[in-house]
Amino acid sequence: MLPSVNIWEKATRSLRTLRLDTMRGKFVAFAVLATLFTTLAMTVMLYGRNRRSLSDRVGQELRLLSSDMAREVDAWFDQRVYDLRVRASPYVVSDNLARATGRNTAQSLNRLRDYLNSVRQNLPAHEGLAIIGQDGQVLTSSGSRTGFRLTPDRLNNLRTRDALVGEPFWDAGIGKAALVLVVPIRRDDGLFLGALGAKINLDSLGNMLGQLSSDNSRVLYLITEQGHLVISSAGNSADVMKTTLPEATTRELSEREGQTIVQSRPQGRQVVAVLRRIPQLHWAAVAETPRAETVREAGVLRFRTVLLLFTLILGVGLLAYMVGLFVTRPLERLTEAAARVAAGDLSVELPTGGSGEVGYLTRAFNTLVSRLREKESQGELEKLSLTDALTGLYNRRHLMGTLASEVQRSRRLRRAFSVLLADVDRFKQYNDTHGHLAGDAALVKIAEVFRQTTRQVDSVARYGGEEFVVMLLEANMATAMLVAERIRARVAEQDLGQGTLTLSIGVAEYPDGGDTPEELIATADAAMYKAKNAGRNQVVVAGSMEQRPQPQEKEKKTRRKREA
């Protein structure tokens, strides 16, 4: 046994030399070991590879593509609307359209047709332009007239809107996908005269999608709210526009806008897709990529990630076990004791054995708990001497002392403060009807109203029985009136279980209402008595010119008030 003891002593001296016998030393050593272990593991497993998950990268690319596509299509539409509105605003359009129903109808229409021909030369994507009258019929046109006639409902909508856009369609005449866009024509005074319509081919949108889809594995396309394909980066033809996504597929994409979703396509293909709405057109931009291309790399990445996680969990678990054995057991005892103290249990007493930081911390903890016990005892005694046992508000003795101090301070600083005296109306009747327990519960709820509607710097006290006094620091009569009215209203709204009660409140201001605490309370009591005589449940402010009642009159008024 002797050699073993010598080895242990040598090991202990070595630990002390390296300062590993302290908690700080242990944590440093374990942190270094954990860092080295995880760093080596990450280097072996992820050397030369991107740490980002492949699915996150694909999803981010698809989200960016769909967002860019939606933004570009939105800008494309805004530009087309702007072009048409500029062409619909000249005086030559509104003037000739207004005259088209008069004697010079043919001449006006010819001028409008010439104007449309000149406009179409500057807008190569516009396959046809038309002037539409107030009855929704085409008056004159340039190029194709397909789809320009407006129904009465769409015409009424156009009177209050900037533009109307039709559903996209395949125009066999031009061999292109197209849509009809219509903007209103108005006079300078805003009177609706008709509309300017244009059939616009979607070749520019197809080119845009082709440029955005630089990777052949990414497919971009536009769909309507019903799931009909409008145009695709993979090609634009009549067959494309005949394609419709299943209703469930479209609904899932719409409900999870901006999120990557795995979906099935015809022939069992699975794709990863992201949708972004284009509100102006009631379309949506969809970016998707075949899921098969990501499965292989994702499998390898998943295997390595699982292996890495298993290795890290094993290594960290072993280190955590060692930390638990050598370091954290004393801390766990301290933590449990601290939790009991936080819950209010001050009977905790930990054994003071041990050395080092943990031993010192244990002794300091015991000292702290002992002082808390002493302070709690003193606090309970002080609270009992200052507060009312039922409501928890200050008692009359504390209030009078506080009022005396505030009178001296306000006299020295020449500042005003106010006093509210409130009495519960018909409390004796309530007490006799519902019992003393219900009466006490009602007083507790009323006291809570006083506590919630005043500031922490104010002093709220139960003056006696069903009377309450509030001292509002540095508050003039107008402010005190507002506070008193707020208290009165909230008490009247309180559901006390057995019914409701109201307050009659008198308000007095220092120094107009009195130079001493007794005079101030007597003045507020006189105002409160007026509130009683005026019908109760109201606030009365003591006037500065009124005769101040003497403090000894308060008992007489209180008896008369309770008898009333």
C-alpha positions in Angstrom: 0.0 0.0 0.0 2.9 2.3 0.6 4.0 2.7 -3.0 0.4 3.5 -4.0 0.2 6.2 -1.3 3.5 7.7 -2.6 2.2 7.8 -6.2 -1.0 9.5 -5.1 0.9 12.1 -3.1 3.2 12.8 -6.1 0.1 13.2 -8.4 -1.5 15.5 -5.9 1.7 17.7 -5.7 1.8 17.8 -9.5 -1.8 18.9 -9.7 -1.1 21.7 -7.2 1.9 22.8 -9.2 -0.2 23.0 -12.3 -3.0 24.7 -10.2 -5.4 22.0 -11.3 -6.7 21.5 -7.7 -8.8 24.7 -8.0 -12.1 24.9 -9.8 -10.7 27.4 -12.3 -7.9 25.0 -13.2 -10.2 22.1 -13.6 -12.6 24.0 -15.9 -9.6 25.3 -18.0 -8.2 21.8 -18.4 -11.5 20.3 -19.4 -12.2 23.2 -21.7 -8.9 22.7 -23.5 -9.4 19.0 -23.8 -13.0 19.5 -25.1 -11.8 22.1 -27.6 -9.0 20.0 -28.9 -11.3 16.9 -29.2 -14.0 18.8 -31.1 -11.5 20.6 -33.3 -9.8 17.4 -34.4 -13.1 15.8 -35.0 -14.4 18.7 -37.2 -11.1 18.8 -39.1 -11.2 15.1 -39.9 -14.9 15.0 -40.8 -15.3 18.3 -42.6 -11.9 19.0 -44.1 -12.2 20.6 -47.5 -16.0 20.6 -47.5 -18.7 23.2 -47.0 -20.3 23.0 -43.6 -23.6 24.1 -44.8 -26.2 21.5 -45.4 -26.8 20.7 -49.0 -30.5 21.0 -48.6 -30.2 24.4 -47.0 -28.0 25.5 -49.9 -30.4 24.3 -52.5 -33.3 25.8 -50.7 -31.6 29.1 -50.4 -30.8 29.1 -54.1 -34.4 28.3 -55.0 -35.7 31.0 -52.7 -33.4 33.6 -54.2 -34.4 32.5 -57.7 -38.1 32.7 -57.0 -37.7 36.1 -55.3 -35.7 37.5 -58.2 -38.2 36.2 -60.7 -41.2 37.6 -58.8 -39.5 41.0 -58.5 -38.5 41.1 -62.2 -42.0 40.1 -63.4 -43.5 42.7 -61.1 -41.2 45.4 -62.5 -42.0 44.1 -66.0 -45.7 44.6 -65.4 -45.2 48.0 -63.8 -43.3 49.1 -66.9 -46.1 47.9 -69.3 -48.7 49.7 -67.2 -46.7 52.8 -67.2 -46.1 52.7 -71.0 -49.8 52.3 -71.7 -50.8 55.1 -69.2 -48.4 57.5 -70.9 -49.9 56.6 -74.3 -53.4 57.1 -72.9 -52.8 60.5 -71.3 -52.1 62.9 -74.3 -54.8 65.4 -75.2 -55.1 64.0 -78.7 -56.5 60.8 -77.3 -59.1 62.3 -74.8 -60.1 65.0 -77.2 -60.8 62.7 -80.2 -62.4 60.1 -78.0 -64.8 62.7 -76.6 -65.7 63.7 -80.2 -66.1 60.2 -81.5 -69.8 60.3 -80.7 -70.5 63.6 -82.5 -70.7 64.7 -86.0 -67.0 64.2 -86.7 -67.0 60.6 -85.6 -65.2 59.2 -88.6 -62.5 61.9 -88.6 -61.9 61.4 -84.8 -61.6 57.7 -85.2 -59.2 58.0 -88.1 -57.0 60.3 -86.0 -57.1 57.8 -83.1 -56.2 54.9 -85.5 -53.2 56.9 -86.8 -52.2 57.6 -83.2 -52.3 53.9 -82.4 -50.3 53.0 -85.4 -47.6 55.4 -84.4 -47.6 54.1 -80.8 -47.3 50.5 -81.9 -44.1 51.2 -83.8 -42.5 52.3 -80.6 -43.8 49.3 -78.6 -42.7 46.2 -80.5 -44.0 43.8 -77.8 -47.5 45.1 -78.3 -49.2 43.0 -80.9 -52.3 45.1 -81.0 -53.8 48.3 -79.6 -57.4 49.4 -79.3 -59.5 52.3 -78.2 -62.6 51.1 -76.2 -65.7 53.2 -75.7 -67.8 53.7 -72.6 -70.0 50.9 -73.7 -67.1 48.4 -73.7 -67.0 48.1 -77.5 -63.9 48.6 -79.6 -64.0 51.9 -81.5 -60.8 51.6 -83.4 -57.7 49.4 -83.3 -54.2 48.8 -84.7 -53.2 45.2 -85.3 -55.1 42.3 -83.6 -58.4 43.0 -81.9 -58.6 39.8 -80.0 -59.9 40.1 -76.4 -60.4 43.9 -76.2 -64.1 43.9 -75.7 -65.0 44.7 -72.0 -68.0 43.4 -70.1 -70.0 45.9 -68.1 -68.5 44.6 -64.8 -64.9 44.9 -66.0 -65.7 48.4 -67.4 -67.1 49.5 -64.1 -64.0 48.2 -62.3 -61.8 50.1 -64.7 -63.6 53.4 -63.8 -62.0 53.3 -60.3 -58.8 51.4 -61.1 -55.5 52.2 -62.8 -55.4 49.1 -65.0 -57.1 45.8 -65.7 -55.2 42.7 -66.8 -56.7 39.7 -68.5 -55.8 36.0 -68.3 -52.8 34.9 -70.3 -53.6 32.9 -73.4 -51.9 31.3 -76.4 -52.4 33.4 -79.6 -52.3 31.1 -82.5 -52.2 34.0 -84.9 -48.8 35.2 -83.7 -47.7 31.9 -82.3 -46.9 33.4 -78.9 -48.2 33.6 -75.3 -49.9 36.9 -74.7 -52.2 38.8 -72.3 -54.5 41.8 -72.6 -53.8 45.0 -70.6 -56.3 47.8 -70.4 -55.9 51.3 -68.8 -58.5 54.0 -68.5 -58.7 57.2 -70.6 -59.8 60.3 -68.6 -60.2 64.0 -69.2 -58.1 66.5 -67.3 -61.0 66.8 -64.8 -60.9 63.0 -64.2 -64.1 62.2 -66.2 -63.9 58.6 -67.6 -64.1 58.6 -71.4 -63.0 55.0 -72.3 -60.0 52.8 -72.3 -56.8 52.0 -74.1 -56.1 48.2 -74.5 -53.0 46.4 -75.6 -52.3 42.8 -76.4 -48.7 42.1 -75.2 -46.7 39.1 -76.1 -44.8 37.4 -73.3 -41.5 36.7 -75.2 -39.6 39.2 -73.0 -40.8 37.2 -69.9 -39.5 34.0 -71.4 -36.1 35.6 -72.1 -36.0 36.9 -68.6 -36.6 33.4 -67.1 -34.0 32.0 -69.4 -31.4 34.5 -68.1 -32.3 33.9 -64.5 -32.1 30.1 -64.9 -28.4 29.9 -65.7 -28.2 26.3 -64.3 -29.9 23.8 -66.6 -31.0 21.8 -63.5 -33.1 24.7 -62.3 -36.6 25.2 -63.9 -38.4 28.5 -63.5 -42.0 29.1 -64.5 -45.0 31.4 -63.9 -48.4 30.0 -62.9 -51.8 31.6 -62.3 -53.7 31.3 -59.0 -55.5 28.3 -60.5 -52.2 26.5 -61.3 -52.2 27.1 -65.1 -48.7 27.5 -66.5 -48.1 30.8 -68.2 -44.5 30.6 -69.4 -41.4 28.5 -68.5 -37.7 28.8 -68.8 -37.7 25.3 -70.4 -39.6 26.6 -73.4 -42.7 28.5 -74.3 -45.4 26.9 -76.4 -49.1 26.1 -76.6 -48.5 22.8 -74.8 -46.9 24.6 -71.9 -49.9 26.9 -71.5 -52.2 23.8 -71.5 -50.4 22.4 -68.5 -52.1 22.7 -65.2 -50.6 21.8 -61.8 -52.9 19.6 -59.6 -55.0 21.6 -57.2 -53.3 20.0 -54.1 -49.9 20.9 -55.5 -50.8 24.5 -56.1 -52.5 24.9 -52.7 -49.5 23.4 -50.9 -47.1 25.8 -52.7 -49.3 28.8 -52.0 -49.8 28.0 -48.3 -46.1 27.5 -47.7 -44.9 30.5 -49.8 -41.2 31.0 -49.6 -40.5 27.5 -48.2 -38.8 24.6 -49.9 -41.3 21.8 -50.6 -40.7 18.3 -52.0 -43.4 17.5 -54.6 -44.2 14.8 -57.2 -44.5 15.6 -60.9 -45.7 13.5 -63.8 -43.8 10.2 -64.5 -43.0 10.0 -60.8 -40.4 12.7 -60.8 -39.8 14.4 -57.4 -38.7 18.0 -57.3 -37.8 20.6 -54.7 -39.8 23.8 -55.4 -40.3 27.3 -53.9 -43.2 29.7 -54.8 -43.4 33.5 -54.5 -46.6 35.4 -55.2 -46.9 38.3 -57.7 -50.0 40.1 -56.3 -50.5 42.6 -59.1 -50.9 39.9 -61.8 -52.5 37.3 -59.5 -49.6 35.0 -60.6 -46.9 33.2 -58.8 -43.2 32.5 -59.6 -42.0 28.9 -59.0 -38.4 27.7 -59.0 -37.7 24.0 -58.8 -34.9 21.5 -59.2 -35.0 17.7 -59.5 -34.6 16.0 -56.1 -32.6 13.1 -57.5 -29.5 15.3 -58.1 -29.3 16.2 -54.5 -30.1 12.8 -53.0 -26.7 11.2 -53.6 -24.6 14.0 -52.1 -27.1 14.4 -49.3 -26.7 10.8 -48.4 -23.0 11.1 -48.1 -23.3 14.3 -46.1 -26.0 12.7 -43.9 -23.7 9.7 -43.1 -20.8 12.0 -42.2 -23.0 14.2 -40.1 -24.4 11.3 -38.1 -21.0 9.9 -37.6 -19.7 13.3 -36.4 -22.6 13.8 -34.1 -22.2 10.3 -32.6 -18.5 10.9 -32.0 -19.0 14.4 -30.5 -21.8 13.1 -28.3 -19.6 10.3 -27.0 -16.6 12.5 -26.4 -18.6 15.4 -24.8 -20.5 12.8 -22.7 -17.3 11.4 -21.3 -16.0 14.8 -20.5 -19.2 15.9 -18.9 -19.2 12.7 -16.8 -15.7 13.6 -15.6 -16.7 17.2 -14.9 -19.7 15.9 -12.9 -17.5 13.6 -10.8 -14.8 16.2 -10.0 -16.4 19.6 -10.2 -20.2 19.9 -10.3 -21.4 17.8 -7.4 -20.7 20.5 -4.8 -22.2 23.0 -7.1 -25.3 20.9 -7.5 -25.8 21.0 -3.7 -25.3 24.7 -3.7 -27.8 25.1 -6.6 -30.5 23.1 -4.8 -30.0 25.1 -1.7 -30.2 28.4 -3.6 -33.4 27.2 -5.2 -34.9 26.5 -1.8 -33.9 29.9 -0.6 -35.3 31.5 -3.7 -38.6 29.7 -3.0 -38.7 31.2 0.5 -37.1 28.4 2.6 -34.5 30.0 4.8 -34.0 27.0 6.9 -31.2 25.7 4.6 -27.9 24.8 6.2 -25.1 23.3 4.2 -22.1 21.4 5.7 -19.1 23.7 5.7 -16.5 21.0 5.1 -14.1 21.1 2.1 -11.5 23.6 0.9 -10.8 25.7 -2.0 -13.4 27.9 -3.8 -16.3 25.5 -3.2 -15.7 25.4 0.6 -15.4 29.2 0.7 -18.5 29.6 -1.3 -20.4 27.2 1.0 -19.4 29.2 4.1 -20.4 32.5 2.4 -23.7 31.0 1.4 -24.5 29.9 5.0 -23.6 33.4 6.2 -25.8 35.0 3.6 -28.8 32.8 4.5 -28.3 33.6 8.2 -28.4 37.3 7.5 -31.5 36.9 5.3 -33.3 35.2 8.2 -32.4 38.1 10.5 -33.5 40.6 7.9 -36.7 38.8 7.2 -37.6 38.8 10.9 -36.9 42.6 11.2 -38.9 43.2 7.9 -41.9 41.4 9.2 -41.9 43.4 12.5 -41.5 46.7 10.6 -44.3 45.8 8.2 -46.7 44.9 11.0 -46.0 48.3 12.6 -46.6 50.3 9.4 -49.4 48.5 7.5 -53.0 47.6 8.0 -53.4 43.8 8.6 -56.5 43.4 6.3 -55.7 45.5 3.2 -51.9 45.7 3.3 -52.0 49.5 2.9 -50.3 51.8 5.3 -52.1 52.3 8.7 -53.3 55.6 10.1 -50.3 56.0 12.4 -47.8 55.8 9.5 -50.0 58.1 7.4 -50.1 60.9 9.9 -46.3 60.7 10.3 -45.8 60.8 6.5 -48.2 63.8 6.2 -46.4 65.7 8.9 -43.1 65.2 7.1 -44.6 66.2 3.8 -46.1 69.4 5.2 -42.7 70.5 6.5 -41.0 69.6 3.2 -43.7 71.4 1.1 -43.6 74.4 3.4 -39.8 74.7 3.0 -39.9 74.1 -0.8 -43.1 76.1 -1.3 -44.7 73.2 -3.2 -48.2 71.9 -3.2 -49.5 68.4 -2.6 -53.0 67.0 -2.4 -55.0 64.7 -0.1 -57.9 62.5 -1.0 -60.3 61.1 1.6 -62.6 58.4 0.3 -65.5 56.7 2.1 -67.3 53.5 0.9 -71.0 54.4 0.3 -73.5 52.3 2.3 -70.8 49.9 3.5 -72.7 49.2 6.7 -75.7 48.1 4.7 -73.5 45.9 2.5 -71.8 44.4 5.6 -75.1 43.7 7.3 -76.5 42.1 4.1 -73.6 39.9 3.0 -71.7 39.4 6.2 -68.4 40.6 7.6 -66.3 38.2 5.5 -67.8 39.6 2.3 -67.2 43.1 3.6 -63.6 42.4 4.4 -63.1 40.9 0.9 -64.7 44.0 -0.7 -62.3 46.3 1.3 -59.3 44.2 0.1 -60.4 44.6 -3.6 -61.0 48.3 -3.1 -57.6 48.7 -1.5 -56.1 47.0 -4.6 -57.8 49.6 -6.8 -56.1 52.3 -4.8 -52.8 50.6 -5.1 -53.1 50.2 -8.9 -54.3 53.7 -9.6 -51.6 55.6 -7.7 -47.9 56.1 -8.0 -45.2 54.4 -5.9 -44.2 57.8 -4.4 -47.8 58.4 -3.2 -48.9 57.2 0.2 -52.2 55.2 0.4 -53.6 54.3 3.9 -56.6 52.8 5.4 -57.7 55.6 7.7 -60.2 53.6 9.6 -63.1 51.3 8.9 -64.2 51.9 5.3 -62.3 55.2 4.9 -59.1 55.5 2.8 -56.7 58.4 2.5 -54.3 59.1 -0.4 -51.4 61.6 -0.2 -50.4 62.7 -3.8 -46.9 64.2 -3.8 -46.4 67.4 -5.8 -49.9 67.1 -7.3 -52.1 70.2 -7.7 -55.9 70.2 -7.4 -56.5 69.4 -11.1 -54.2 66.4 -11.0 -55.8 65.2 -7.7 -59.2 65.6 -9.2 -58.3 63.3 -12.2 -56.8 60.7 -9.9 -59.8 60.8 -7.6 -62.2 60.4 -10.5 -60.2 57.5 -11.9 -60.3 55.7 -8.5 -64.0 56.3 -8.1 -64.8 55.0 -11.6 -62.7 51.8 -11.2 -64.3 51.0 -7.8 -67.7 51.5 -9.3 -66.8 49.0 -12.1 -65.5 46.4 -9.7 -67.4 43.1 -9.4 -67.2 42.3 -5.7 -68.9 39.0 -6.0 -72.0 40.1 -3.9 -72.6 43.2 -6.0 -70.9 46.6 -6.3 -69.9 49.5 -4.1 -69.2 53.1 -4.8 -66.9 55.8 -3.2 -67.6 59.4 -2.2 -64.3 61.3 -2.3 -63.2 64.6 -1.0 -60.1 66.4 -2.3 -58.0 69.0 -0.4 -54.8 70.8 -1.4 -51.9 72.0 0.7 -51.7 74.8 1.8 -55.2 76.1 0.8 -56.9 73.2 2.5 -54.9 73.5 5.8 -51.5 74.0 7.3 -51.4 70.8 9.3 -52.2 67.2 8.6 -55.3 67.4 10.8 -56.6 70.4 9.0 -56.0 68.9 5.5 -57.8 65.7 6.5 -60.7 67.7 8.0 -61.0 69.8 4.8 -61.0 66.7 2.6 -63.5 65.1 5.0 -65.8 68.1 4.7 -65.7 67.9 0.9 -66.3 64.1 1.1 -69.4 64.8 3.3 -70.7 67.2 0.6 -70.3 64.3 -1.9 -72.4 62.1 0.4 -75.1 64.8 0.7 -75.1 65.3 -3.1 -76.0 61.7 -3.8 -72.8 59.7 -3.2 -70.5 58.1 -5.9 -68.8 61.4 -6.8 -65.8 63.5 -6.2 -66.0 67.0 -4.5 -63.1 69.4 -4.4 -62.7 71.6 -1.3 -62.7 75.3 -2.3 -59.8 77.5 -1.2 -62.2 80.2 0.1 -64.3 77.8 2.2 -64.0 77.9 6.0 -61.7 75.1 7.1 -63.4 72.6 9.4 -61.8 71.9 12.8 -60.3 68.5 13.3 -62.6 67.8 16.2 -65.6 68.2 13.9 -64.6 65.1 12.0 -66.0 62.7 14.5 -69.4 64.4 14.5 -69.5 64.4 10.7 -68.4 60.8 10.6 -71.3 59.8 12.9 -73.8 61.8 10.9 -72.5 60.4 7.6 -72.7 56.8 8.8 -76.2 57.3 10.2 -77.1 58.7 6.7 
